[in-house]
Amino acid sequence: MLSKIRSKKNQKGFTLIELMIVVVIIGILAALAIPRFMQATTKSKQSEAKQLLKQIYTMQRAYRQEFDTYACNGLSASSGAPNGFTTLGVEIQSSARYTYAMVAAQNTFTCTATGNLDDDVTNDVWTIDQTGALTCTTNDVDS
């Protein structure tokens, strides 16, 4: 009997209960981490719209200084049609996630960036105007 007790003490490894507890803990951590990771990646994708809209604002200001009006009224640009804003010197990259649309007049302009970042029904919509006010009208991260 004493030899059986000693042989069990010398066995190495994990019991099924210990393994199940580890699996449950990993599952809980994954359930907490994955949604936060998805939200962070979607937020980082928004930087494309912010950066490009700020570039469009800068180029519109330069264009207005030279020609006394804003450019590209009614034009749009996207990854499939990247040359919509070539008058301003802005070209959309082939990897662009957003579609950009411009409404311009002599004294005002508004450029809107629209994109679906996480394949749901909500689009992410950003706008910038002649004052440089960059606003998110619909946030796809929050949906």
DSSP file (Angstrom, degrees, kcal/mol; ACC not computed):
  #  RESIDUE AA STRUCTURE BP1 BP2  ACC     N-H-->O    O-->H-N    N-H-->O    O-->H-N    TCO  KAPPA ALPHA  PHI   PSI    X-CA   Y-CA   Z-CA
    1    1 A M     >        0   0    0      0, 0.0     4,-1.7     0, 0.0     3,-0.2   0.000 360.0 360.0 360.0 -43.0    0.0    0.0    0.0
    2    2 A L  H  >  +     0   0    0      1,-0.2     4,-2.0     2,-0.2     5,-0.2   0.851 360.0  55.0 -62.0 -35.0    2.8    2.4    0.9
    3    3 A S  H  > S+     0   0    0      1,-0.2     4,-2.0     2,-0.2    -1,-0.2   0.852 104.5  53.6 -69.0 -33.0    4.4    1.7   -2.5
    4    4 A K  H  > S+     0   0    0     -3,-0.2     4,-1.6     2,-0.2    -2,-0.2   0.902 109.1  48.5 -67.0 -40.2    1.2    2.7   -4.3
    5    5 A I  H  X S+     0   0    0     -4,-1.7     4,-1.8     1,-0.2    -2,-0.2   0.913 112.1  49.0 -65.7 -42.7    1.1    6.0   -2.5
    6    6 A R  H  X S+     0   0    0     -4,-2.0     4,-1.5     1,-0.2    -1,-0.2   0.885 108.4  53.3 -64.7 -38.3    4.7    6.7   -3.3
    7    7 A S  H  < S+     0   0    0     -4,-2.0     4,-0.5     1,-0.2    -1,-0.2   0.855 108.5  49.8 -67.9 -33.3    4.2    5.9   -7.0
    8    8 A K  H >< S+     0   0    0     -4,-1.6     3,-0.8     1,-0.2    -1,-0.2   0.869 108.3  53.3 -71.8 -35.7    1.3    8.4   -7.3
    9    9 A K  H 3< S+     0   0    0     -4,-1.8    -2,-0.2     1,-0.2    -1,-0.2   0.824 107.0  52.7 -67.3 -29.8    3.4   11.1   -5.6
   10   10 A N  T 3< S+     0   0    0     -4,-1.5    -1,-0.2    -5,-0.1     2,-0.2   0.586  85.5 105.0 -83.0 -10.5    6.2   10.6   -8.2
   11   11 A Q    <   -     0   0    0     -3,-0.8     2,-0.3    -4,-0.5    -3,-0.0  -0.506  58.9-153.5 -73.5 139.4    3.9   10.9  -11.2
   12   12 A K        +     0   0    0     -2,-0.2     2,-0.3     2,-0.0    -2,-0.1  -0.837  42.3  68.2-114.0 151.8    4.2   14.2  -13.0
   13   13 A G  S    S-     0   0    0     -2,-0.3     2,-0.3     2,-0.0    -2,-0.0  -0.815  73.9 -66.0 136.1-175.2    1.6   16.0  -15.1
   14   14 A F        -     0   0    0     -2,-0.3     2,-0.1     3,-0.0    -2,-0.0  -0.821  38.7-124.6-112.3 149.5   -1.7   17.9  -14.8
   15   15 A T     >  -     0   0    0     -2,-0.3     4,-1.9     1,-0.1     5,-0.2  -0.472  30.1-109.3 -84.1 164.8   -5.1   16.6  -13.8
   16   16 A L  H  > S+     0   0    0      1,-0.2     4,-2.3     2,-0.2     5,-0.2   0.865 118.9  55.4 -62.3 -37.1   -8.1   17.0  -16.0
   17   17 A I  H  > S+     0   0    0      2,-0.2     4,-2.3     1,-0.2    -1,-0.2   0.925 106.3  50.3 -62.3 -46.1   -9.5   19.6  -13.6
   18   18 A E  H  > S+     0   0    0      1,-0.2     4,-1.9     2,-0.2    -1,-0.2   0.909 111.6  48.2 -61.2 -42.1   -6.4   21.7  -13.7
   19   19 A L  H  X S+     0   0    0     -4,-1.9     4,-2.2     1,-0.2    -1,-0.2   0.896 110.1  51.9 -65.0 -40.5   -6.5   21.7  -17.5
   20   20 A M  H  X S+     0   0    0     -4,-2.3     4,-2.3     1,-0.2    -2,-0.2   0.891 108.0  51.8 -63.8 -39.7  -10.2   22.6  -17.6
   21   21 A I  H  X S+     0   0    0     -4,-2.3     4,-2.2     2,-0.2    -1,-0.2   0.912 109.9  49.3 -63.2 -42.4   -9.6   25.6  -15.3
   22   22 A V  H  X S+     0   0    0     -4,-1.9     4,-2.4     2,-0.2    -2,-0.2   0.910 110.6  50.3 -62.9 -42.8   -6.8   26.8  -17.6
   23   23 A V  H  X S+     0   0    0     -4,-2.2     4,-2.2     1,-0.2    -2,-0.2   0.907 110.5  49.5 -62.9 -42.4   -9.0   26.5  -20.6
   24   24 A V  H  X S+     0   0    0     -4,-2.3     4,-2.2     2,-0.2    -1,-0.2   0.913 110.7  49.9 -63.7 -43.0  -11.8   28.4  -18.9
   25   25 A I  H  X S+     0   0    0     -4,-2.2     4,-2.3     1,-0.2    -2,-0.2   0.919 111.0  48.8 -62.8 -43.9   -9.4   31.2  -17.9
   26   26 A I  H  X S+     0   0    0     -4,-2.4     4,-2.4     1,-0.2    -1,-0.2   0.894 110.3  52.5 -63.0 -39.6   -8.1   31.5  -21.5
   27   27 A G  H  X S+     0   0    0     -4,-2.2     4,-2.2     2,-0.2    -2,-0.2   0.903 109.3  48.4 -62.6 -42.1  -11.6   31.6  -22.8
   28   28 A I  H  X S+     0   0    0     -4,-2.2     4,-1.5     2,-0.2    -2,-0.2   0.923 111.9  49.2 -65.0 -44.2  -12.6   34.5  -20.5
   29   29 A L  H  X S+     0   0    0     -4,-2.3     4,-2.3     1,-0.2    -2,-0.2   0.901 111.9  49.0 -62.6 -40.8   -9.5   36.5  -21.4
   30   30 A A  H  X S+     0   0    0     -4,-2.4     4,-2.4     1,-0.2    -1,-0.2   0.899 107.3  55.0 -65.4 -40.4  -10.1   36.0  -25.1
   31   31 A A  H  < S+     0   0    0     -4,-2.2    -1,-0.2     1,-0.2    -2,-0.2   0.821 114.4  41.3 -63.5 -30.2  -13.8   37.1  -24.7
   32   32 A L  H  X S+     0   0    0     -4,-1.5     4,-0.7    -5,-0.1    -2,-0.2   0.846 118.7  43.9 -82.6 -36.2  -12.6   40.3  -23.1
   33   33 A A  H  X S+     0   0    0     -4,-2.3     4,-2.3    -5,-0.2     5,-0.2   0.868 101.1  63.0 -82.2 -38.4   -9.6   41.0  -25.4
   34   34 A I  H  X S+     0   0    0     -4,-2.4     4,-2.4     1,-0.2     5,-0.2   0.909 102.9  47.8 -61.9 -46.8  -11.0   40.3  -28.9
   35   35 A P  H  > S+     0   0    0      0, 0.0     4,-2.2     0, 0.0    -1,-0.2   0.902 113.3  49.3 -61.2 -38.2  -13.7   43.0  -28.9
   36   36 A R  H  X S+     0   0    0     -4,-0.7     4,-2.1     2,-0.2    -2,-0.2   0.890 110.6  50.5 -66.4 -37.9  -11.2   45.6  -27.7
   37   37 A F  H  X S+     0   0    0     -4,-2.3     4,-2.2     2,-0.2    -1,-0.2   0.919 110.2  49.6 -64.2 -43.7   -8.8   44.6  -30.3
   38   38 A M  H  X S+     0   0    0     -4,-2.4     4,-2.1     1,-0.2    -2,-0.2   0.897 111.1  49.6 -63.4 -40.5  -11.4   44.8  -33.1
   39   39 A Q  H  X S+     0   0    0     -4,-2.2     4,-2.2     1,-0.2    -1,-0.2   0.891 110.4  50.8 -65.3 -39.3  -12.4   48.3  -31.9
   40   40 A A  H  X S+     0   0    0     -4,-2.1     4,-1.9     2,-0.2    -2,-0.2   0.892 110.5  48.0 -67.2 -39.7   -8.7   49.4  -31.8
   41   41 A T  H  X S+     0   0    0     -4,-2.2     4,-1.4     2,-0.2    -1,-0.2   0.892 111.6  50.1 -69.3 -37.7   -8.1   48.2  -35.4
   42   42 A T  H  X S+     0   0    0     -4,-2.1     4,-0.9     1,-0.2    -2,-0.2   0.906 109.8  51.7 -65.1 -40.7  -11.3   49.9  -36.6
   43   43 A K  H >< S+     0   0    0     -4,-2.2     3,-0.6     1,-0.2     4,-0.4   0.884 106.7  53.2 -62.5 -38.6  -10.2   53.2  -34.9
   44   44 A S  H >< S+     0   0    0     -4,-1.9     3,-1.0     1,-0.2     4,-0.3   0.826 101.9  59.6 -68.1 -29.2   -6.8   53.0  -36.6
   45   45 A K  H >X S+     0   0    0     -4,-1.4     3,-1.2     1,-0.2     4,-0.5   0.779  93.2  67.1 -67.9 -25.7   -8.5   52.7  -40.0
   46   46 A Q  H <X S+     0   0    0     -4,-0.9     4,-2.0    -3,-0.6     3,-0.3   0.724  81.2  77.0 -66.9 -20.4  -10.1   56.0  -39.4
   47   47 A S  H <> S+     0   0    0     -3,-1.0     4,-2.6    -4,-0.4    -1,-0.2   0.801  85.2  63.5 -62.1 -27.1   -6.8   57.7  -39.6
   48   48 A E  H <> S+     0   0    0     -3,-1.2     4,-2.4    -4,-0.3     5,-0.2   0.958 105.9  42.8 -59.5 -50.2   -6.9   57.4  -43.4
   49   49 A A  H  X S+     0   0    0     -4,-0.5     4,-2.7    -3,-0.3     5,-0.3   0.921 114.8  49.9 -63.5 -44.7   -9.9   59.6  -43.6
   50   50 A K  H  X S+     0   0    0     -4,-2.0     4,-2.0     1,-0.2    -1,-0.2   0.936 113.5  45.3 -59.9 -47.6   -8.6   62.1  -41.2
   51   51 A Q  H  X S+     0   0    0     -4,-2.6     4,-1.8     1,-0.2    -1,-0.2   0.926 116.0  44.8 -64.3 -45.8   -5.2   62.4  -42.9
   52   52 A L  H  X S+     0   0    0     -4,-2.4     4,-2.6    -5,-0.2    -1,-0.2   0.888 111.8  51.8 -70.2 -38.2   -6.7   62.7  -46.4
   53   53 A L  H  X S+     0   0    0     -4,-2.7     4,-2.3    -5,-0.2    -1,-0.2   0.887 109.6  50.3 -65.0 -37.1   -9.4   65.2  -45.4
   54   54 A K  H  X S+     0   0    0     -4,-2.0     4,-2.2    -5,-0.3    -1,-0.2   0.877 110.5  50.2 -66.1 -36.9   -6.7   67.4  -43.8
   55   55 A Q  H  X S+     0   0    0     -4,-1.8     4,-2.5     2,-0.2    -2,-0.2   0.917 110.2  49.8 -66.0 -42.7   -4.7   67.2  -47.0
   56   56 A I  H  X S+     0   0    0     -4,-2.6     4,-2.6     2,-0.2    -2,-0.2   0.911 109.5  52.3 -61.8 -42.2   -7.7   68.1  -49.1
   57   57 A Y  H  X S+     0   0    0     -4,-2.3     4,-2.2     2,-0.2    -1,-0.2   0.935 110.7  47.1 -58.2 -47.6   -8.3   71.1  -46.7
   58   58 A T  H  X S+     0   0    0     -4,-2.2     4,-1.9     1,-0.2    -2,-0.2   0.911 114.3  46.5 -62.0 -43.4   -4.8   72.3  -47.2
   59   59 A M  H  X S+     0   0    0     -4,-2.5     4,-2.4     1,-0.2    -1,-0.2   0.850 110.1  53.4 -71.3 -33.6   -4.9   71.9  -50.9
   60   60 A Q  H  X S+     0   0    0     -4,-2.6     4,-2.6     2,-0.2    -1,-0.2   0.911 108.1  51.1 -65.0 -41.5   -8.3   73.7  -51.2
   61   61 A R  H  X S+     0   0    0     -4,-2.2     4,-1.9     2,-0.2    -2,-0.2   0.918 112.0  46.6 -61.3 -43.1   -6.9   76.6  -49.2
   62   62 A A  H  X S+     0   0    0     -4,-1.9     4,-1.5     2,-0.2    -2,-0.2   0.912 112.3  50.4 -65.1 -41.8   -3.9   76.9  -51.6
   63   63 A Y  H  X S+     0   0    0     -4,-2.4     4,-2.9     1,-0.2     6,-0.3   0.909 110.1  50.0 -63.0 -42.4   -6.2   76.6  -54.6
   64   64 A R  H  X S+     0   0    0     -4,-2.6     4,-2.2     1,-0.2    -1,-0.2   0.862 105.6  56.9 -66.8 -35.5   -8.5   79.3  -53.3
   65   65 A Q  H  < S+     0   0    0     -4,-1.9    -1,-0.2    -5,-0.2    -2,-0.2   0.884 116.4  36.3 -60.0 -37.6   -5.5   81.6  -52.7
   66   66 A E  H  < S+     0   0    0     -4,-1.5    -2,-0.2    -3,-0.1    -1,-0.2   0.882 132.9  22.9 -84.7 -39.9   -4.6   81.3  -56.4
   67   67 A F  H  < S-     0   0    0     -4,-2.9    -3,-0.2     2,-0.3    -2,-0.2   0.408  93.5-124.8-113.3   1.2   -7.9   81.1  -58.1
   68   68 A D  S  < S+     0   0    0     -4,-2.2     2,-0.3    -5,-0.3    -4,-0.2   0.754  84.3  70.5  60.2  28.1  -10.3   82.8  -55.6
   69   69 A T  S    S-     0   0    0     -6,-0.3    -2,-0.3    -9,-0.1     2,-0.2  -0.970  84.4-104.5-159.3 161.6  -12.6   79.8  -55.6
   70   70 A Y        -     0   0    0     35,-1.4     3,-0.2    -2,-0.3     2,-0.2  -0.620  39.5-133.2 -90.5 157.1  -12.7   76.3  -54.3
   71   71 A A        +     0   0    0     -2,-0.2    34,-0.1     1,-0.2    -1,-0.1  -0.509  66.9  38.1-108.5 170.6  -12.2   73.4  -56.7
   72   72 A C    >   -     0   0    0      1,-0.2     3,-1.9    -2,-0.2    30,-0.2   0.746  62.5-174.7  68.0  32.8  -13.7   70.0  -57.6
   73   73 A N  T 3  S+     0   0    0      1,-0.3    30,-0.2    -3,-0.2    -1,-0.2  -0.390  72.8   3.6 -61.2 127.8  -17.4   70.7  -57.0
   74   74 A G  T 3  S+     0   0    0     28,-1.8    -1,-0.3     1,-0.3     2,-0.2   0.469 102.2 127.1  79.0   2.3  -19.5   67.6  -57.4
   75   75 A L    <   -     0   0    0     -3,-1.9    27,-2.8    27,-0.2     2,-0.3  -0.555  37.4-168.2 -91.8 157.2  -16.5   65.3  -57.9
   76   76 A S  E     -A  101   0A   0     25,-0.2     2,-0.3    -2,-0.2    25,-0.2  -0.935   3.7-164.4-137.7 163.6  -15.7   62.2  -56.0
   77   77 A A  E     +A  100   0A   0     23,-2.6    23,-3.4    -2,-0.3     2,-0.3  -0.994  14.7 155.3-148.6 148.1  -12.7   59.9  -55.7
   78   78 A S        -     0   0    0      3,-1.5    14,-0.2    -2,-0.3     6,-0.2  -0.886  60.4 -78.9-155.3-176.3  -12.1   56.4  -54.4
   79   79 A S  S    S+     0   0    0     19,-0.4    20,-0.1    -2,-0.3    18,-0.1   0.838 131.4  47.6 -64.1 -30.8   -9.7   53.5  -54.7
   80   80 A G  S    S+     0   0    0      1,-0.3    -1,-0.2     2,-0.1    14,-0.1   0.746 126.4  27.3 -80.0 -24.8  -11.5   52.5  -58.0
   81   81 A A  S >  S+     0   0    0     -3,-0.2    -3,-1.5     1,-0.1     3,-0.8  -0.672  72.9 164.9-135.3  77.8  -11.5   56.1  -59.3
   82   82 A P  T 3   +     0   0    0      0, 0.0    10,-1.6     0, 0.0     3,-0.4   0.560  60.5  70.3 -77.9  -8.8   -8.5   57.8  -57.7
   83   83 A N  T >   +     0   0    0      1,-0.2     3,-1.3     8,-0.2     4,-0.2   0.202  59.5 107.7 -99.5  17.1   -8.2   60.8  -60.0
   84   84 A G  T <  S+     0   0    0     -3,-0.8     3,-0.3     1,-0.3    -1,-0.2   0.793  87.7  37.2 -64.2 -28.9  -11.2   62.8  -58.9
   85   85 A F  T >>>S+     0   0    0      5,-0.5     5,-2.0    -3,-0.4     3,-1.1  -0.029  73.7 121.4-114.9  30.7   -9.2   65.4  -57.1
   86   86 A T  G X45 +     0   0    0     -3,-1.3     3,-0.6     1,-0.3    -1,-0.2   0.778  67.4  69.3 -66.1 -24.3   -6.2   65.8  -59.4
   87   87 A T  G 345S+     0   0    0      1,-0.3    -1,-0.3    -3,-0.3    -2,-0.1   0.863 105.6  41.4 -58.1 -34.5   -7.0   69.5  -59.8
   88   88 A L  G <45S-     0   0    0     -3,-1.1    -1,-0.3     2,-0.2    -2,-0.2   0.586 119.7-111.4 -86.8 -11.6   -5.9   69.8  -56.1
   89   89 A G  T <<5S+     0   0    0     -4,-0.6     2,-0.5    -3,-0.6    -3,-0.2   0.720  76.1 131.2  84.2  23.0   -3.0   67.5  -56.5
   90   90 A V      < -     0   0    0     -5,-2.0    -5,-0.5    -7,-0.1     2,-0.4  -0.944  33.3-175.7-113.4 124.7   -4.6   64.8  -54.3
   91   91 A E        -     0   0    0     -2,-0.5     2,-0.4    -3,-0.1    -8,-0.2  -0.968  22.5-129.5-121.2 136.8   -4.7   61.2  -55.5
   92   92 A I        -     0   0    0    -10,-1.6   -14,-0.1    -2,-0.4     2,-0.0  -0.666  27.6-120.8 -85.4 134.6   -6.5   58.4  -53.6
   93   93 A Q    >   -     0   0    0     -2,-0.4     3,-1.6     1,-0.1    -1,-0.1  -0.322  17.6-117.9 -72.6 156.6   -4.4   55.3  -53.0
   94   94 A S  T 3  S+     0   0    0      1,-0.3    -1,-0.1   -14,-0.1   -15,-0.1   0.685 114.9  56.1 -68.4 -17.7   -5.5   51.9  -54.4
   95   95 A S  T 3  S+     0   0    0    -16,-0.0    -1,-0.3     2,-0.0    -2,-0.1   0.280  78.6 138.0 -95.5  10.4   -5.8   50.6  -50.8
   96   96 A A    <   -     0   0    0     -3,-1.6   -17,-0.2     1,-0.1   -16,-0.1  -0.285  39.1-164.9 -62.6 138.5   -8.2   53.4  -49.7
   97   97 A R        +     0   0    0    -52,-0.2    19,-0.5   -19,-0.1     2,-0.3   0.567  67.4  66.2 -95.7 -13.5  -11.1   52.3  -47.5
   98   98 A Y        -     0   0    0     17,-0.2     2,-0.4    19,-0.0   -19,-0.4  -0.715  68.5-139.1-112.2 157.3  -13.2   55.4  -48.0
   99   99 A T  E     - B   0 114A   0     15,-2.7    15,-2.6    -2,-0.3     2,-0.4  -0.963  24.0-149.7-110.3 135.1  -15.0   57.2  -50.9
  100  100 A Y  E     -AB  77 113A   0    -23,-3.4   -23,-2.6    -2,-0.4     2,-0.4  -0.896  13.1-173.7-113.1 133.1  -14.5   60.9  -50.9
  101  101 A A  E     -AB  76 112A   0     11,-2.5    11,-2.8    -2,-0.4     2,-0.4  -0.982   8.5-153.7-128.7 138.9  -17.1   63.4  -52.3
  102  102 A M  E     - B   0 111A   0    -27,-2.8   -28,-1.8    -2,-0.4     2,-0.4  -0.916  13.4-176.5-118.0 135.7  -16.7   67.2  -52.7
  103  103 A V  E     + B   0 110A   0      7,-2.4     7,-2.7    -2,-0.4     2,-0.3  -0.990  25.0 169.8-124.0 119.9  -19.2   70.0  -52.7
  104  104 A A  E     + B   0 109A   0     -2,-0.4     5,-0.3     5,-0.2     2,-0.2  -0.960  16.8 168.5-137.0 149.8  -17.6   73.3  -53.4
  105  105 A A        -     0   0    0      3,-3.1   -35,-1.4    -2,-0.3    -2,-0.0  -0.704  56.5 -78.6-137.4-169.2  -18.5   76.9  -54.2
  106  106 A Q  S    S+     0   0    0     -2,-0.2     3,-0.0   -37,-0.2   -35,-0.0   0.921 126.9  19.1 -65.5 -42.2  -16.6   80.1  -54.4
  107  107 A N  S    S+     0   0    0    -38,-0.1     2,-0.3     1,-0.1    -1,-0.2   0.514 124.8  41.1-109.2  -6.1  -16.5   80.7  -50.6
  108  108 A T        +     0   0    0    -38,-0.1    -3,-3.1    21,-0.0     2,-0.3  -0.958  50.6 176.1-140.1 156.6  -17.3   77.3  -49.1
  109  109 A F  E     -B  104   0A   0     -2,-0.3    21,-1.0    -5,-0.3     2,-0.4  -0.975   8.4-166.3-153.3 154.2  -16.5   73.6  -49.5
  110  110 A T  E     -BC 103 129A   0     -7,-2.7    -7,-2.4    -2,-0.3     2,-0.5  -0.980   5.3-166.1-139.6 128.2  -17.3   70.4  -47.8
  111  111 A C  E     -BC 102 128A   0     17,-2.6    17,-1.9    -2,-0.4     2,-0.4  -0.967   8.7-161.4-115.9 131.9  -15.6   67.1  -48.4
  112  112 A T  E     -BC 101 127A   0    -11,-2.8   -11,-2.5    -2,-0.5     2,-0.5  -0.937   6.2-159.8-117.5 132.3  -17.1   63.9  -47.1
  113  113 A A  E     -BC 100 126A   0     13,-3.2    13,-2.5    -2,-0.4     2,-0.4  -0.952  13.7-176.6-109.9 126.1  -15.4   60.6  -46.6
  114  114 A T  E     +BC  99 125A   0    -15,-2.6   -15,-2.7    -2,-0.5     2,-0.3  -0.986  13.2 148.4-126.8 130.4  -17.6   57.5  -46.4
  115  115 A G  E     - C   0 124A   0      9,-2.2     9,-4.3    -2,-0.4     2,-0.7  -0.991  43.0-130.0-157.9 152.2  -16.4   54.0  -45.7
  116  116 A N        +     0   0    0    -19,-0.5     3,-0.2    -2,-0.3     7,-0.1  -0.917  28.0 177.5-105.7 108.4  -17.5   50.7  -44.1
  117  117 A L  S    S+     0   0    0     -2,-0.7    -1,-0.1     5,-0.3     6,-0.1   0.744  74.6  28.2 -87.7 -25.5  -14.7   49.7  -41.8
  118  118 A D  S    S-     0   0    0      4,-0.3    -1,-0.2     2,-0.1     3,-0.1   0.084 104.8-107.3-129.9  25.9  -16.0   46.5  -40.2
  119  119 A D  S    S+     0   0    0     -3,-0.2     2,-0.2     1,-0.2     4,-0.1   0.816  78.4 121.2  55.4  38.6  -18.4   45.0  -42.7
  120  120 A D  S    S-     0   0    0      2,-0.4    -1,-0.2    20,-0.0    -2,-0.1  -0.461  80.8 -91.8-111.4-167.2  -21.6   45.9  -40.8
  121  121 A V  S    S+     0   0    0     -2,-0.2     2,-0.4    22,-0.1    -2,-0.0   0.632  98.6  88.5 -83.8 -12.3  -24.5   48.0  -42.0
  122  122 A T        -     0   0    0     18,-0.1    -2,-0.4    21,-0.1    -4,-0.3  -0.731  65.7-149.2 -92.4 131.3  -23.1   51.3  -40.5
  123  123 A N        -     0   0    0     -2,-0.4     2,-0.5    -7,-0.1    -7,-0.3  -0.707  15.8-125.2 -93.1 149.3  -20.8   53.5  -42.6
  124  124 A D  E     -C  115   0A   0     -9,-4.3    -9,-2.2    -2,-0.3     2,-0.5  -0.841  32.3-169.6 -90.7 125.2  -18.1   55.6  -41.1
  125  125 A V  E     +CD 114 138A   0     13,-2.6    12,-1.6    -2,-0.5    13,-1.4  -0.976  10.9 174.8-128.2 124.0  -18.6   59.2  -42.2
  126  126 A W  E     -CD 113 136A   0    -13,-2.5   -13,-3.2    -2,-0.5     2,-0.3  -0.944   7.1-170.1-122.8 145.5  -16.2   62.1  -41.8
  127  127 A T  E     -CD 112 135A   0      8,-2.7     8,-2.6    -2,-0.3     2,-0.3  -0.968   8.5-172.0-134.4 153.1  -16.5   65.7  -43.1
  128  128 A I  E     -CD 111 134A   0    -17,-1.9   -17,-2.6    -2,-0.3     2,-0.2  -0.989  11.0-168.5-137.7 146.8  -14.2   68.7  -43.3
  129  129 A D  E >   -C  110   0A   0      4,-0.6     3,-2.1    -2,-0.3   -19,-0.2  -0.616  44.5 -78.5-125.6-173.5  -15.2   72.2  -44.4
  130  130 A Q  T 3  S+     0   0    0    -21,-1.0   -20,-0.1     1,-0.3   -22,-0.0   0.667 125.8  57.8 -64.6 -17.2  -13.5   75.5  -45.4
  131  131 A T  T 3  S-     0   0    0      2,-0.1    -1,-0.3     0, 0.0     3,-0.1   0.565 116.1-112.7 -86.8  -8.6  -12.9   76.3  -41.7
  132  132 A G    <   +     0   0    0     -3,-2.1     2,-0.7     1,-0.3    -2,-0.1   0.562  61.8 156.2  87.7   9.5  -10.9   73.1  -41.2
  133  133 A A        -     0   0    0      1,-0.0    -4,-0.6     2,-0.0     2,-0.6  -0.604  25.4-163.4 -74.5 111.5  -13.5   71.6  -38.9
  134  134 A L  E     +D  128   0A   0     -2,-0.7     2,-0.4    -6,-0.2    -6,-0.2  -0.868  16.5 172.6 -98.7 118.8  -13.1   67.9  -39.1
  135  135 A T  E     -D  127   0A   0     -8,-2.6    -8,-2.7    -2,-0.6     2,-0.7  -0.954  33.6-138.3-132.2 148.3  -16.1   66.0  -37.7
  136  136 A C  E     +D  126   0A   0     -2,-0.4   -10,-0.2   -10,-0.2     3,-0.2  -0.911  21.2 177.9-101.7 109.7  -17.2   62.4  -37.5
  137  137 A T  E    S+     0   0A   0    -12,-1.6     2,-0.4    -2,-0.7   -11,-0.2   0.820  76.5  21.5 -85.2 -31.5  -21.0   62.4  -38.3
  138  138 A T  E    S-D  125   0A   0    -13,-1.4   -13,-2.6   -16,-0.0     2,-0.7  -0.964  75.1-154.0-136.8 120.3  -21.4   58.7  -38.1
  139  139 A N     >  -     0   0    0     -2,-0.4     4,-0.5   -15,-0.2     3,-0.5  -0.834   8.8-170.4-101.3 111.7  -18.9   56.6  -36.1
  140  140 A D  T  4 S+     0   0    0     -2,-0.7     3,-0.2     1,-0.2    -1,-0.1   0.688  84.7  66.2 -71.3 -18.9  -18.6   53.0  -37.3
  141  141 A V  T  4 S+     0   0    0      1,-0.2    -1,-0.2     2,-0.1   -98,-0.1   0.883 100.6  48.9 -68.9 -38.0  -16.4   52.2  -34.2
  142  142 A D  T  4        0   0    0     -3,-0.5    -1,-0.2     1,-0.2    -2,-0.2   0.639 360.0 360.0 -77.9 -14.9  -19.3   52.8  -31.9
  143  143 A S     <        0   0    0     -4,-0.5    -1,-0.2    -3,-0.2    -2,-0.1   0.477 360.0 360.0 -86.0 360.0  -21.8   50.6  -33.8
